[in-house]
Amino acid sequence: MDKIDWKILAELDKNLRIYTSKLARKCRVSQQVADYRIRRLLENGLITKFGTIVNLKALGQEHYRVFLLLMRKNKILISL
């Protein structure tokens, strides 16, 4: 994965329904390159599915991302 793949993932994280042409402009690549890279990310399992994310702020709720690291005797058990 290079910088372009990371940009594509970041843009898809912001807006899942973005047109490939607009995504390509934002990542400064051609539409064909953006389409190829999305397909490659799907084939490699880095993108497993596309789905809907509910805007909790619009519902008057807040959203938090929690990263948790559990350790036991200096060994990592679970890392999220």
N, CA, C and O atoms as a printed pandas DataFrame, in Angstrom:
     atom_number atom_name residue_name chain_id  residue_number  x_coord  y_coord  z_coord
0              1         N          MET        A               1    0.843   -1.181    0.000
1              2        CA          MET        A               1    0.000    0.000    0.000
2              3         C          MET        A               1    0.882    1.236    0.000
3              4         O          MET        A               1    1.866    1.321    0.734
4              5         N          ASP        A               2    0.510    2.180   -0.831
5              6        CA          ASP        A               2    1.248    3.429   -0.882
6              7         C          ASP        A               2    0.329    4.590   -0.495
7              8         O          ASP        A               2   -0.793    4.381   -0.036
8              9         N          LYS        A               3    0.822    5.809   -0.687
9             10        CA          LYS        A               3    0.063    6.990   -0.282
10            11         C          LYS        A               3   -1.274    7.107   -1.003
11            12         O          LYS        A               3   -2.259    7.556   -0.417
12            13         N          ILE        A               4   -1.313    6.709   -2.259
13            14        CA          ILE        A               4   -2.561    6.808   -3.031
14            15         C          ILE        A               4   -3.611    5.864   -2.460
15            16         O          ILE        A               4   -4.776    6.239   -2.330
16            17         N          ASP        A               5   -3.209    4.644   -2.119
17            18        CA          ASP        A               5   -4.156    3.705   -1.510
18            19         C          ASP        A               5   -4.700    4.257   -0.194
19            20         O          ASP        A               5   -5.894    4.146    0.081
20            21         N          TRP        A               6   -3.817    4.854    0.624
21            22        CA          TRP        A               6   -4.258    5.438    1.892
22            23         C          TRP        A               6   -5.215    6.599    1.657
23            24         O          TRP        A               6   -6.182    6.766    2.401
24            25         N          LYS        A               7   -4.953    7.409    0.620
25            26        CA          LYS        A               7   -5.861    8.526    0.302
26            27         C          LYS        A               7   -7.222    7.996   -0.132
27            28         O          LYS        A               7   -8.259    8.527    0.266
28            29         N          ILE        A               8   -7.213    6.959   -0.940
29            30        CA          ILE        A               8   -8.470    6.358   -1.395
30            31         C          ILE        A               8   -9.263    5.828   -0.203
31            32         O          ILE        A               8  -10.466    6.069   -0.104
32            33         N          LEU        A               9   -8.605    5.116    0.691
33            34        CA          LEU        A               9   -9.290    4.602    1.877
34            35         C          LEU        A               9   -9.827    5.730    2.753
35            36         O          LEU        A               9  -10.928    5.621    3.293
36            37         N          ALA        A              10   -9.068    6.805    2.897
37            38        CA          ALA        A              10   -9.519    7.940    3.712
38            39         C          ALA        A              10  -10.740    8.605    3.089
39            40         O          ALA        A              10  -11.685    8.951    3.798
40            41         N          GLU        A              11  -10.730    8.787    1.778
41            42        CA          GLU        A              11  -11.868    9.408    1.103
42            43         C          GLU        A              11  -13.101    8.511    1.153
43            44         O          GLU        A              11  -14.215    9.000    1.339
44            45         N          LEU        A              12  -12.910    7.212    0.990
45            46        CA          LEU        A              12  -14.038    6.287    1.087
46            47         C          LEU        A              12  -14.587    6.243    2.507
47            48         O          LEU        A              12  -15.785    6.044    2.708
48            49         N          ASP        A              13  -13.711    6.430    3.491
49            50        CA          ASP        A              13  -14.162    6.469    4.882
50            51         C          ASP        A              13  -15.024    7.702    5.133
51            52         O          ASP        A              13  -15.987    7.649    5.899
52            53         N          LYS        A              14  -14.675    8.811    4.485
53            54        CA          LYS        A              14  -15.459   10.050    4.630
54            55         C          LYS        A              14  -16.792    9.965    3.901
55            56         O          LYS        A              14  -17.830   10.361    4.431
56            57         N          ASN        A              15  -16.752    9.441    2.676
57            58        CA          ASN        A              15  -17.948    9.405    1.836
58            59         C          ASN        A              15  -17.938    8.123    1.017
59            60         O          ASN        A              15  -17.219    8.014    0.023
60            61         N          LEU        A              16  -18.730    7.169    1.436
61            62        CA          LEU        A              16  -18.755    5.860    0.797
62            63         C          LEU        A              16  -19.381    5.887   -0.598
63            64         O          LEU        A              16  -19.091    5.031   -1.433
64            65         N          ARG        A              17  -20.241    6.877   -0.843
65            66        CA          ARG        A              17  -20.961    6.927   -2.110
66            67         C          ARG        A              17  -20.333    7.879   -3.122
67            68         O          ARG        A              17  -20.988    8.288   -4.080
68            69         N          ILE        A              18  -19.072    8.232   -2.915
69            70        CA          ILE        A              18  -18.387    9.164   -3.802
70            71         C          ILE        A              18  -18.220    8.538   -5.186
71            72         O          ILE        A              18  -17.934    7.347   -5.308
72            73         N          TYR        A              19  -18.400    9.345   -6.217
73            74        CA          TYR        A              19  -18.188    8.870   -7.586
74            75         C          TYR        A              19  -16.699    8.637   -7.809
75            76         O          TYR        A              19  -15.860    9.341   -7.248
76            77         N          THR        A              20  -16.380    7.648   -8.630
77            78        CA          THR        A              20  -14.990    7.326   -8.898
78            79         C          THR        A              20  -14.264    8.517   -9.514
79            80         O          THR        A              20  -13.090    8.744   -9.225
80            81         N          SER        A              21  -14.946    9.268  -10.350
81            82        CA          SER        A              21  -14.310   10.425  -10.972
82            83         C          SER        A              21  -13.932   11.479   -9.937
83            84         O          SER        A              21  -12.851   12.064  -10.018
84            85         N          LYS        A              22  -14.810   11.729   -8.964
85            86        CA          LYS        A              22  -14.517   12.701   -7.921
86            87         C          LYS        A              22  -13.418   12.185   -6.996
87            88         O          LYS        A              22  -12.548   12.947   -6.574
88            89         N          LEU        A              23  -13.459   10.898   -6.684
89            90        CA          LEU        A              23  -12.427   10.278   -5.864
90            91         C          LEU        A              23  -11.068   10.402   -6.555
91            92         O          LEU        A              23  -10.063   10.710   -5.913
92            93         N          ALA        A              24  -11.046   10.161   -7.848
93            94        CA          ALA        A              24   -9.803   10.260   -8.611
94            95         C          ALA        A              24   -9.253   11.683   -8.580
95            96         O          ALA        A              24   -8.048   11.876   -8.418
96            97         N          ARG        A              25  -10.130   12.686   -8.735
97            98        CA          ARG        A              25   -9.685   14.085   -8.671
98            99         C          ARG        A              25   -9.084   14.410   -7.312
99           100         O          ARG        A              25   -8.045   15.064   -7.229
100          101         N          LYS        A              26   -9.737   13.956   -6.244
101          102        CA          LYS        A              26   -9.243   14.237   -4.891
102          103         C          LYS        A              26   -7.899   13.556   -4.634
103          104         O          LYS        A              26   -7.060   14.090   -3.907
104          105         N          CYS        A              27   -7.695   12.389   -5.222
105          106        CA          CYS        A              27   -6.444   11.655   -5.033
106          107         C          CYS        A              27   -5.405   11.979   -6.103
107          108         O          CYS        A              27   -4.280   11.481   -6.062
108          109         N          ARG        A              28   -5.790   12.809   -7.047
109          110        CA          ARG        A              28   -4.912   13.250   -8.143
110          111         C          ARG        A              28   -4.386   12.092   -8.980
111          112         O          ARG        A              28   -3.196   12.003   -9.281
112          113         N          VAL        A              29   -5.310   11.211   -9.345
113          114        CA          VAL        A              29   -5.005   10.101  -10.256
114          115         C          VAL        A              29   -6.121   10.047  -11.300
115          116         O          VAL        A              29   -7.132   10.737  -11.172
116          117         N          SER        A              30   -5.931    9.224  -12.334
117          118        CA          SER        A              30   -6.986    9.075  -13.328
118          119         C          SER        A              30   -8.116    8.216  -12.761
119          120         O          SER        A              30   -7.944    7.520  -11.760
120          121         N          GLN        A              31   -9.259    8.278  -13.413
121          122        CA          GLN        A              31  -10.415    7.500  -12.976
122          123         C          GLN        A              31  -10.123    6.002  -13.091
123          124         O          GLN        A              31  -10.548    5.213  -12.248
124          125         N          GLN        A              32   -9.401    5.626  -14.129
125          126        CA          GLN        A              32   -9.062    4.219  -14.324
126          127         C          GLN        A              32   -8.140    3.714  -13.209
127          128         O          GLN        A              32   -8.285    2.584  -12.742
128          129         N          VAL        A              33   -7.192    4.556  -12.788
129          130        CA          VAL        A              33   -6.277    4.172  -11.714
130          131         C          VAL        A              33   -7.045    4.014  -10.401
131          132         O          VAL        A              33   -6.830    3.053   -9.662
132          133         N          ALA        A              34   -7.939    4.958  -10.119
133          134        CA          ALA        A              34   -8.738    4.870   -8.886
134          135         C          ALA        A              34   -9.586    3.600   -8.887
135          136         O          ALA        A              34   -9.658    2.900   -7.877
136          137         N          ASP        A              35  -10.225    3.305  -10.015
137          138        CA          ASP        A              35  -11.045    2.100  -10.122
138          139         C          ASP        A              35  -10.201    0.847   -9.954
139          140         O          ASP        A              35  -10.604   -0.087   -9.261
140          141         N          TYR        A              36   -9.040    0.821  -10.581
141          142        CA          TYR        A              36   -8.138   -0.338  -10.468
142          143         C          TYR        A              36   -7.707   -0.543   -9.022
143          144         O          TYR        A              36   -7.696   -1.671   -8.528
144          145         N          ARG        A              37   -7.353    0.543   -8.347
145          146        CA          ARG        A              37   -6.871    0.434   -6.968
146          147         C          ARG        A              37   -7.979   -0.021   -6.014
147          148         O          ARG        A              37   -7.718   -0.792   -5.091
148          149         N          ILE        A              38   -9.206    0.447   -6.227
149          150        CA          ILE        A              38  -10.325   -0.007   -5.393
150          151         C          ILE        A              38  -10.544   -1.502   -5.590
151          152         O          ILE        A              38  -10.745   -2.238   -4.624
152          153         N          ARG        A              39  -10.506   -1.948   -6.841
153          154        CA          ARG        A              39  -10.672   -3.380   -7.121
154          155         C          ARG        A              39   -9.548   -4.206   -6.483
155          156         O          ARG        A              39   -9.782   -5.294   -5.958
156          157         N          ARG        A              40   -8.331   -3.669   -6.538
157          158        CA          ARG        A              40   -7.190   -4.372   -5.936
158          159         C          ARG        A              40   -7.333   -4.449   -4.413
159          160         O          ARG        A              40   -7.025   -5.476   -3.809
160          161         N          LEU        A              41   -7.803   -3.358   -3.795
161          162        CA          LEU        A              41   -8.028   -3.361   -2.346
162          163         C          LEU        A              41   -9.108   -4.368   -1.964
163          164         O          LEU        A              41   -9.017   -5.011   -0.918
164          165         N          LEU        A              42  -10.123   -4.506   -2.804
165          166        CA          LEU        A              42  -11.166   -5.511   -2.571
166          167         C          LEU        A              42  -10.613   -6.925   -2.706
167          168         O          LEU        A              42  -10.881   -7.782   -1.863
168          169         N          GLU        A              43   -9.841   -7.170   -3.765
169          170        CA          GLU        A              43   -9.285   -8.504   -4.003
170          171         C          GLU        A              43   -8.318   -8.924   -2.906
171          172         O          GLU        A              43   -8.261  -10.099   -2.543
172          173         N          ASN        A              44   -7.553   -7.964   -2.372
173          174        CA          ASN        A              44   -6.576   -8.264   -1.317
174          175         C          ASN        A              44   -7.211   -8.341    0.060
175          176         O          ASN        A              44   -6.530   -8.655    1.036
176          177         N          GLY        A              45   -8.499   -8.061    0.155
177          178        CA          GLY        A              45   -9.200   -8.164    1.423
178          179         C          GLY        A              45   -9.035   -6.967    2.338
179          180         O          GLY        A              45   -9.456   -7.017    3.494
180          181         N          LEU        A              46   -8.426   -5.883    1.845
181          182        CA          LEU        A              46   -8.287   -4.687    2.661
182          183         C          LEU        A              46   -9.617   -3.956    2.789
183          184         O          LEU        A              46   -9.878   -3.306    3.802
184          185         N          ILE        A              47  -10.448   -4.060    1.775
185          186        CA          ILE        A              47  -11.835   -3.602    1.850
186          187         C          ILE        A              47  -12.669   -4.867    1.778
187          188         O          ILE        A              47  -12.588   -5.613    0.803
188          189         N          THR        A              48  -13.471   -5.113    2.808
189          190        CA          THR        A              48  -14.252   -6.349    2.818
190          191         C          THR        A              48  -15.678   -6.134    2.355
191          192         O          THR        A              48  -16.277   -7.026    1.755
192          193         N          LYS        A              49  -16.231   -4.951    2.626
193          194        CA          LYS        A              49  -17.586   -4.660    2.162
194          195         C          LYS        A              49  -17.839   -3.161    2.260
195          196         O          LYS        A              49  -17.127   -2.433    2.951
196          197         N          PHE        A              50  -18.848   -2.734    1.567
197          198        CA          PHE        A              50  -19.288   -1.350    1.627
198          199         C          PHE        A              50  -20.604   -1.331    2.391
199          200         O          PHE        A              50  -21.445   -2.209    2.200
200          201         N          GLY        A              51  -20.785   -0.354    3.241
201          202        CA          GLY        A              51  -22.004   -0.317    4.039
202          203         C          GLY        A              51  -22.401    1.101    4.395
203          204         O          GLY        A              51  -21.752    2.066    3.992
204          205         N          THR        A              52  -23.462    1.208    5.145
205          206        CA          THR        A              52  -23.989    2.488    5.569
206          207         C          THR        A              52  -23.496    2.816    6.960
207          208         O          THR        A              52  -23.451    1.956    7.840
208          209         N          ILE        A              53  -23.128    4.068    7.146
209          210        CA          ILE        A              53  -22.743    4.548    8.463
210          211         C          ILE        A              53  -23.762    5.611    8.858
211          212         O          ILE        A              53  -23.937    6.600    8.147
212          213         N          VAL        A              54  -24.422    5.414    9.972
213          214        CA          VAL        A              54  -25.456    6.338   10.435
214          215         C          VAL        A              54  -24.791    7.567   11.052
215          216         O          VAL        A              54  -23.853    7.445   11.840
216          217         N          ASN        A              55  -25.286    8.748   10.689
217          218        CA          ASN        A              55  -24.794   10.005   11.258
218          219         C          ASN        A              55  -25.446   10.194   12.619
219          220         O          ASN        A              55  -26.557   10.714   12.715
220          221         N          LEU        A              56  -24.755    9.774   13.669
221          222        CA          LEU        A              56  -25.307    9.846   15.024
222          223         C          LEU        A              56  -25.486   11.287   15.482
223          224         O          LEU        A              56  -26.375   11.575   16.284
224          225         N          LYS        A              57  -24.658   12.186   14.986
225          226        CA          LYS        A              57  -24.777   13.590   15.357
226          227         C          LYS        A              57  -26.132   14.154   14.916
227          228         O          LYS        A              57  -26.728   14.974   15.616
228          229         N          ALA        A              58  -26.612   13.707   13.749
229          230        CA          ALA        A              58  -27.910   14.158   13.254
230          231         C          ALA        A              58  -29.045   13.641   14.134
231          232         O          ALA        A              58  -30.133   14.216   14.161
232          233         N          LEU        A              59  -28.779   12.544   14.856
233          234        CA          LEU        A              59  -29.779   11.977   15.753
234          235         C          LEU        A              59  -29.626   12.505   17.173
235          236         O          LEU        A              59  -30.336   12.072   18.081
236          237         N          GLY        A              60  -28.697   13.443   17.366
237          238        CA          GLY        A              60  -28.490   14.017   18.685
238          239         C          GLY        A              60  -27.624   13.160   19.590
239          240         O          GLY        A              60  -27.647   13.326   20.810
240          241         N          GLN        A              61  -26.859   12.243   19.005
241          242        CA          GLN        A              61  -25.994   11.374   19.793
242          243         C          GLN        A              61  -24.542   11.621   19.401
243          244         O          GLN        A              61  -24.267   12.261   18.387
244          245         N          GLU        A              62  -23.629   11.119   20.197
245          246        CA          GLU        A              62  -22.215   11.275   19.909
246          247         C          GLU        A              62  -21.593    9.934   19.557
247          248         O          GLU        A              62  -22.091    8.880   19.954
248          249         N          HIS        A              63  -20.509    9.986   18.814
249          250        CA          HIS        A              63  -19.819    8.796   18.344
250          251         C          HIS        A              63  -18.374    8.861   18.827
251          252         O          HIS        A              63  -17.714    9.892   18.690
252          253         N          TYR        A              64  -17.889    7.765   19.387
253          254        CA          TYR        A              64  -16.514    7.694   19.860
254          255         C          TYR        A              64  -15.847    6.464   19.266
255          256         O          TYR        A              64  -16.477    5.419   19.107
256          257         N          ARG        A              65  -14.559    6.598   18.936
257          258        CA          ARG        A              65  -13.748    5.447   18.549
258          259         C          ARG        A              65  -12.836    5.153   19.719
259          260         O          ARG        A              65  -12.135    6.041   20.206
260          261         N          VAL        A              66  -12.841    3.918   20.168
261          262        CA          VAL        A              66  -12.035    3.531   21.313
262          263         C          VAL        A              66  -11.008    2.506   20.853
263          264         O          VAL        A              66  -11.349    1.507   20.219
264          265         N          PHE        A              67   -9.749    2.768   21.180
265          266        CA          PHE        A              67   -8.669    1.843   20.869
266          267         C          PHE        A              67   -8.216    1.236   22.187
267          268         O          PHE        A              67   -7.868    1.955   23.123
268          269         N          LEU        A              68   -8.222   -0.077   22.256
269          270        CA          LEU        A              68   -7.985   -0.779   23.510
270          271         C          LEU        A              68   -6.797   -1.725   23.345
271          272         O          LEU        A              68   -6.687   -2.437   22.347
272          273         N          LEU        A              69   -5.921   -1.721   24.329
273          274        CA          LEU        A              69   -4.779   -2.622   24.334
274          275         C          LEU        A              69   -4.758   -3.340   25.669
275          276         O          LEU        A              69   -4.582   -2.706   26.709
276          277         N          LEU        A              70   -4.936   -4.667   25.656
277          278        CA          LEU        A              70   -4.912   -5.476   26.877
278          279         C          LEU        A              70   -3.593   -6.232   26.935
279          280         O          LEU        A              70   -3.159   -6.822   25.945
280          281         N          MET        A              71   -2.964   -6.209   28.096
281          282        CA          MET        A              71   -1.678   -6.884   28.244
282          283         C          MET        A              71   -1.707   -7.808   29.462
283          284         O          MET        A              71   -2.393   -7.541   30.449
284          285         N          ARG        A              72   -0.946   -8.896   29.369
285          286        CA          ARG        A              72   -0.803   -9.820   30.487
286          287         C          ARG        A              72    0.631  -10.315   30.515
287          288         O          ARG        A              72    1.098  -10.932   29.558
288          289         N          LYS        A              73    1.320  -10.051   31.591
289          290        CA          LYS        A              73    2.720  -10.458   31.750
290          291         C          LYS        A              73    3.564  -10.009   30.555
291          292         O          LYS        A              73    4.344  -10.780   29.996
292          293         N          ASN        A              74    3.384   -8.734   30.181
293          294        CA          ASN        A              74    4.156   -8.119   29.103
294          295         C          ASN        A              74    3.910   -8.742   27.725
295          296         O          ASN        A              74    4.729   -8.592   26.818
296          297         N          LYS        A              75    2.793   -9.432   27.572
297          298        CA          LYS        A              75    2.412   -9.967   26.259
298          299         C          LYS        A              75    1.105   -9.327   25.847
299          300         O          LYS        A              75    0.193   -9.176   26.660
300          301         N          ILE        A              76    1.017   -8.955   24.594
301          302        CA          ILE        A              76   -0.201   -8.344   24.074
302          303         C          ILE        A              76   -1.223   -9.439   23.807
303          304         O          ILE        A              76   -0.936  -10.394   23.084
304          305         N          LEU        A              77   -2.412   -9.307   24.384
305          306        CA          LEU        A              77   -3.494  -10.281   24.155
306          307         C          LEU        A              77   -4.394   -9.812   23.026
307          308         O          LEU        A              77   -4.623  -10.552   22.069
308          309         N          ILE        A              78   -4.904   -8.603   23.124
309          310        CA          ILE        A              78   -5.841   -8.070   22.126
310          311         C          ILE        A              78   -5.434   -6.639   21.832
311          312         O          ILE        A              78   -5.170   -5.862   22.749
312          313         N          SER        A              79   -5.383   -6.296   20.576
313          314        CA          SER        A              79   -5.091   -4.922   20.173
314          315         C          SER        A              79   -6.124   -4.494   19.159
315          316         O          SER        A              79   -6.224   -5.098   18.091
316          317         N          LEU        A              80   -6.892   -3.474   19.461
317          318        CA          LEU        A              80   -7.918   -2.973   18.558
318          319         C          LEU        A              80   -7.582   -1.568   18.149
319          320         O          LEU        A              80   -8.324   -0.953   17.384
